[in-house]
């Protein structure tokens, strides 16, 4: 088949790659001038183990499978990464019950390398930590997300796929047994293809609404959850990622490390109405309060605004966290069409597994 993939983030590139490796002709169209300019370049770069998500959900299935695939891919393609491990910590009885639930959920999801630690055991691993108990996840890691996307792009192009940048899709319509996509930009064009995959991230709902014949009532609401990050001056206080008990809309203001060893904190959860990325320095006040619950030694003045990202959530404040939504022909009845909605965390970890899922839905 000739297949159009809309969006060149990590999920779009993973989908395009696997379809090209299957022998299809693949064109990726990207509205911006490069790969990964949206959600994929504005996250924690964490490889998640898969213990947070309900049993049987797409997030649980794809996170666990995708994480295993991602480590193999990174090793075979020379993508910088580290299996550094993570501690999910509790600082009171309520949080202790939360992390016990996460531990049990992880076991139910088939996550390897989990163990439950007392506060004393956790402090032996991380002396700067203050906690009453912790879950140790040995399979959690970090990855150079841009290097990952370059490797995916390389495989895609080696298999004959191409990427057209600065090419926003404005309309998708049925044409005989296939589809015609109208793209704008400096050089407007029409593309006739057999199948269309919508991996447009924050723009997925807009693409779905511009798809002729796709029912409006199948397009889920788009809820924007901005996550702010602050860098930390001074030497890193931890050698592992440190996560507090989860909060509404996210996993709590946690410690992440990059591959150079630099330490940063975030994301928090800021519900917003429109896409904007400026980090308000005043949010540091809430960061200090959150972080000092598990790292009392955080010095005054150590936090500096870094960057932010936006999650394309399908559920809002106070609502149960929505699952990934992958809407293929078996669900909506239109051949050769797959829309992906709400692919937020753990989307990067899940990308290779999601890609295989999409390929299976197209061939079913």
C-alpha positions as CSV (number, residue, x, y, z in Angstrom):
1,X,0.0,0.0,0.0
2,X,0.9,3.7,-0.3
3,X,0.4,5.1,3.2
4,X,0.4,8.7,4.5
5,X,1.5,9.2,8.1
6,X,0.5,12.7,9.5
7,X,3.0,13.9,12.1
8,X,6.8,13.3,12.5
9,X,7.0,13.0,16.3
10,X,8.3,9.8,17.9
11,X,5.1,7.9,17.5
12,X,4.6,9.0,13.8
13,X,8.2,8.1,13.0
14,X,7.9,4.7,14.7
15,X,4.6,3.9,12.8
16,X,6.1,5.1,9.5
17,X,9.2,3.0,10.1
18,X,7.5,-0.3,10.8
19,X,5.1,0.2,7.8
20,X,8.1,0.9,5.5
21,X,9.9,-2.1,6.9
22,X,6.8,-4.2,6.0
23,X,7.2,-3.1,2.3
24,X,4.7,-0.3,2.1
25,X,5.3,3.0,0.4
26,X,5.3,5.6,3.2
27,X,5.1,9.3,3.1
28,X,5.3,11.3,6.4
29,X,3.9,14.8,6.3
30,X,5.0,17.2,9.1
31,X,3.5,20.7,9.7
32,X,6.8,22.1,11.1
33,X,10.3,22.2,9.7
34,X,11.7,19.2,11.5
35,X,11.1,15.9,13.4
36,X,9.9,15.9,16.9
37,X,9.1,19.6,17.3
38,X,6.0,19.0,19.4
39,X,5.3,16.7,22.3
40,X,8.3,14.5,21.5
41,X,10.9,17.2,22.2
42,X,9.3,18.5,25.4
43,X,9.2,15.6,27.9
44,X,11.2,14.0,30.6
45,X,12.9,11.5,28.2
46,X,12.1,8.7,30.7
47,X,11.7,5.1,29.7
48,X,8.8,4.0,31.9
49,X,8.6,0.5,33.3
50,X,4.8,0.3,33.2
51,X,3.5,0.0,36.7
52,X,1.1,3.0,36.8
53,X,-1.6,1.9,34.3
54,X,-4.7,-0.2,34.7
55,X,-4.5,-3.9,33.8
56,X,-5.6,-4.5,30.2
57,X,-5.4,-0.9,29.2
58,X,-3.5,0.2,26.0
59,X,-1.2,2.2,28.2
60,X,-0.2,-0.8,30.3
61,X,0.1,-3.1,27.3
62,X,2.1,-0.8,25.1
63,X,4.3,0.6,27.9
64,X,5.5,-2.8,29.1
65,X,6.0,-4.2,25.6
66,X,7.3,-0.9,24.2
67,X,9.9,-0.5,26.9
68,X,11.4,-3.9,26.2
69,X,11.4,-3.1,22.5
70,X,12.9,0.3,23.1
71,X,15.9,-0.9,25.1
72,X,16.6,-3.5,22.3
73,X,16.3,-0.8,19.6
74,X,18.6,1.6,21.5
75,X,21.2,-1.1,21.9
76,X,21.1,-2.2,18.3
77,X,21.0,1.4,16.9
78,X,23.5,3.0,19.2
79,X,21.0,5.4,20.7
80,X,22.3,6.9,24.0
81,X,20.3,5.6,27.0
82,X,20.7,4.4,30.6
83,X,18.8,1.9,32.7
84,X,19.3,4.1,35.8
85,X,16.3,2.9,37.8
86,X,13.7,4.9,39.8
87,X,12.4,5.2,43.3
88,X,8.7,6.0,43.8
89,X,8.6,7.4,47.4
90,X,6.1,7.9,50.1
91,X,6.4,10.5,52.9
92,X,3.2,9.7,54.9
93,X,0.7,6.9,55.4
94,X,-1.6,8.1,52.6
95,X,1.2,8.1,50.1
96,X,2.4,4.7,51.5
97,X,-0.9,3.2,50.5
98,X,-0.6,4.8,47.0
99,X,2.8,3.4,46.3
100,X,1.8,0.0,47.6
101,X,-1.0,0.1,45.0
102,X,1.5,1.0,42.3
103,X,3.7,-1.9,43.3
104,X,0.8,-4.3,43.1
105,X,-0.3,-2.9,39.8
106,X,3.2,-3.2,38.4
107,X,3.2,-6.9,39.3
108,X,-0.2,-7.4,37.7
109,X,1.2,-5.7,34.5
110,X,4.1,-8.0,34.4
111,X,6.7,-5.4,35.1
112,X,10.1,-6.9,36.0
113,X,12.6,-5.6,38.5
114,X,10.2,-4.2,41.1
115,X,10.9,-4.3,44.9
116,X,9.3,-2.6,47.9
117,X,11.8,-0.9,50.2
118,X,11.5,0.5,53.7
119,X,12.5,4.1,54.2
120,X,15.9,3.0,55.6
121,X,16.6,0.7,52.6
122,X,15.7,3.6,50.2
123,X,18.1,6.0,52.1
124,X,20.9,3.5,51.8
125,X,20.5,3.8,48.0
126,X,19.9,7.6,48.0
127,X,21.3,9.2,51.2
128,X,19.7,12.6,50.5
129,X,16.2,11.1,50.4
130,X,13.5,11.5,53.0
131,X,10.7,8.9,52.8
132,X,8.8,6.3,54.8
133,X,9.0,3.7,52.1
134,X,9.7,3.4,48.3
135,X,9.1,1.2,45.3
136,X,12.4,0.5,43.4
137,X,11.9,0.1,39.6
138,X,15.2,-1.3,38.1
139,X,13.8,-1.2,34.5
140,X,13.1,2.5,34.4
141,X,15.6,4.5,32.4
142,X,16.3,7.6,30.3
143,X,16.9,8.1,26.6
144,X,18.2,10.7,24.2
145,X,14.8,11.3,22.5
146,X,16.3,13.2,19.6
147,X,18.8,10.5,18.8
148,X,16.0,8.0,19.1
149,X,14.0,9.9,16.5
150,X,17.0,10.3,14.2
151,X,17.5,6.5,14.3
152,X,13.8,5.9,13.5
153,X,14.0,8.4,10.6
154,X,17.1,6.6,9.4
155,X,15.4,3.2,9.3
156,X,12.4,4.8,7.6
157,X,14.4,6.4,4.9
158,X,16.6,3.3,4.4
159,X,13.4,1.4,3.7
160,X,12.3,3.9,1.1
161,X,10.1,6.2,3.2
162,X,10.2,10.0,2.9
163,X,9.3,12.9,5.0
164,X,7.8,16.2,3.7
165,X,8.3,19.1,6.2
166,X,6.4,22.3,6.4
167,X,3.4,20.4,5.0
168,X,0.3,20.8,7.1
169,X,-2.7,18.6,6.2
170,X,-5.9,20.6,5.7
171,X,-8.3,17.9,4.5
172,X,-8.6,14.2,4.0
173,X,-11.3,12.7,1.8
174,X,-12.3,9.4,0.4
175,X,-11.4,8.7,-3.2
176,X,-12.5,5.3,-4.6
177,X,-10.9,2.6,-2.5
178,X,-8.3,5.1,-1.0
179,X,-7.9,8.6,0.3
180,X,-6.8,12.0,-1.0
181,X,-5.0,14.4,1.4
182,X,-4.8,18.1,0.7
183,X,-1.7,19.7,2.2
184,X,-1.0,23.4,2.5
185,X,2.2,25.3,3.2
186,X,4.5,27.1,0.7
187,X,3.9,24.3,-1.9
188,X,0.3,23.0,-1.6
189,X,-0.2,19.5,-2.9
190,X,-2.7,16.6,-3.1
191,X,-1.6,13.1,-2.1
192,X,-3.5,10.0,-3.3
193,X,-2.9,7.1,-1.0
194,X,-4.4,3.8,0.1
195,X,-4.3,4.5,3.9
196,X,-3.9,7.5,6.3
197,X,-2.5,7.3,9.8
198,X,-3.1,10.3,12.0
199,X,-0.3,10.7,14.6
200,X,-0.5,14.5,14.8
201,X,-0.4,14.7,18.6
202,X,-1.8,18.0,19.7
203,X,-3.3,18.4,16.2
204,X,-4.9,14.9,16.0
205,X,-8.4,16.1,16.8
206,X,-8.2,18.8,14.1
207,X,-7.0,16.3,11.5
208,X,-9.9,14.0,12.5
209,X,-12.4,16.7,12.1
210,X,-10.9,17.5,8.7
211,X,-11.4,13.8,7.6
212,X,-14.4,13.5,5.4
213,X,-16.8,10.8,6.6
214,X,-15.3,10.3,10.0
215,X,-18.0,10.8,12.6
216,X,-17.8,14.0,14.6
217,X,-19.0,12.2,17.7
218,X,-15.9,9.9,17.6
219,X,-13.5,12.8,18.0
220,X,-12.7,12.9,21.8
221,X,-12.2,16.2,23.6
222,X,-8.7,17.6,23.7
223,X,-7.6,18.7,27.2
224,X,-4.3,20.5,27.5
225,X,-2.1,19.8,30.5
226,X,1.0,21.8,30.6
227,X,4.0,20.5,32.5
228,X,6.7,22.9,33.6
229,X,10.3,21.9,34.3
230,X,12.9,23.6,36.5
231,X,16.6,23.0,36.3
232,X,18.6,22.6,39.5
233,X,21.9,24.4,40.1
234,X,24.7,22.4,41.7
235,X,25.7,18.8,41.7
236,X,23.0,16.1,41.4
237,X,21.7,14.9,44.7
238,X,20.5,11.5,43.4
239,X,21.8,8.8,41.1
240,X,18.3,7.5,40.2
241,X,15.1,9.1,39.2
242,X,12.9,10.0,42.2
243,X,9.1,10.1,41.9
244,X,6.7,11.1,44.6
245,X,3.2,9.5,44.8
246,X,1.1,10.5,41.8
247,X,-1.1,13.5,41.7
248,X,-4.2,14.5,39.7
249,X,-3.2,14.6,36.1
250,X,0.4,13.4,36.4
251,X,3.0,11.5,38.3
252,X,4.0,14.3,40.6
253,X,6.9,16.7,40.5
254,X,9.8,14.3,40.2
255,X,13.6,14.3,39.8
256,X,14.8,13.4,36.3
257,X,18.4,13.1,35.1
258,X,19.7,13.6,31.7
259,X,22.5,11.5,30.1
260,X,25.0,14.2,31.1
261,X,24.0,13.7,34.7
262,X,22.2,17.1,35.1
263,X,19.3,17.1,37.4
264,X,15.9,18.8,36.8
265,X,12.5,18.7,38.3
266,X,9.0,18.4,36.8
267,X,6.6,18.3,35.3
268,X,3.9,19.8,37.4
269,X,0.4,19.9,36.0
270,X,-1.0,23.2,34.8
271,X,-4.4,23.0,33.0
272,X,-4.5,25.5,30.2
273,X,-6.9,26.6,27.4
274,X,-4.4,27.3,24.6
275,X,-0.9,26.1,23.5
276,X,1.8,28.2,25.1
277,X,5.2,27.2,26.6
278,X,6.5,30.0,28.7
279,X,7.6,28.8,32.2
280,X,6.4,31.2,35.0
281,X,9.3,31.6,37.4
282,X,6.8,32.1,40.3
283,X,5.8,28.4,39.9
284,X,9.1,27.6,41.6
285,X,7.4,28.3,45.0
286,X,5.2,25.2,44.6
287,X,8.2,23.2,43.3
288,X,10.2,23.9,46.4
289,X,7.3,22.8,48.6
290,X,6.7,19.6,46.7
291,X,10.4,18.6,46.4
292,X,11.3,19.3,50.0
293,X,8.9,16.7,51.1
294,X,11.3,14.0,49.8
295,X,14.5,16.2,49.6
296,X,14.6,18.5,52.6
297,X,18.1,19.6,51.6
298,X,17.1,21.4,48.4
299,X,18.9,24.8,48.8
300,X,17.1,28.1,48.4
301,X,17.6,29.6,45.0
302,X,18.6,26.3,43.4
303,X,15.7,26.1,40.9
304,X,15.8,27.9,37.5
305,X,13.0,27.9,34.9
306,X,13.9,25.4,32.1
307,X,11.2,24.3,29.6
308,X,7.7,23.1,29.4
309,X,5.6,20.5,27.4
310,X,1.9,19.9,26.8
311,X,0.1,16.6,27.1
312,X,-2.8,16.0,24.7
313,X,-5.1,14.5,27.4
314,X,-8.5,13.1,26.8
315,X,-9.6,13.7,30.5
316,X,-9.6,16.8,32.6
317,X,-9.1,17.8,36.2
318,X,-10.7,15.4,38.7
319,X,-11.6,12.8,36.0
320,X,-10.3,9.3,35.7
321,X,-7.2,9.3,33.5
322,X,-8.2,8.3,30.0
323,X,-6.5,5.5,28.1
324,X,-4.7,5.9,24.7
325,X,-7.3,5.9,21.9
326,X,-6.4,4.1,18.6
327,X,-9.4,4.2,16.3
328,X,-9.0,1.9,13.3
329,X,-11.2,0.4,10.6
330,X,-12.5,-2.3,13.0
331,X,-13.9,0.5,15.3
332,X,-15.2,3.2,12.9
333,X,-15.7,1.2,9.6
334,X,-13.7,3.3,7.2
335,X,-11.0,1.2,5.5
336,X,-7.4,2.4,5.6
337,X,-7.8,5.0,8.3
338,X,-6.3,5.1,11.8
339,X,-6.6,8.0,14.2
340,X,-4.5,8.1,17.4
341,X,-5.7,10.4,20.2
342,X,-4.4,11.1,23.6
343,X,-0.9,9.6,23.1
344,X,0.7,11.3,26.0
345,X,2.9,9.7,28.7
346,X,4.1,6.9,28.3
347,X,3.9,7.6,24.6
348,X,7.6,7.7,24.0
349,X,8.2,4.5,25.8
350,X,5.3,2.9,24.0
351,X,6.0,4.1,20.5
352,X,7.5,0.9,19.0
353,X,4.7,-1.2,20.4
354,X,2.0,1.3,19.3
355,X,3.5,1.2,15.8
356,X,3.1,-2.6,15.6
357,X,-0.5,-2.2,16.8
358,X,-1.3,0.3,14.0
359,X,0.2,-2.0,11.4
360,X,-1.9,-4.9,12.6
361,X,-5.1,-2.7,12.5
362,X,-4.4,-1.7,9.0
363,X,-3.9,-5.3,7.8
364,X,-6.8,-6.8,9.7
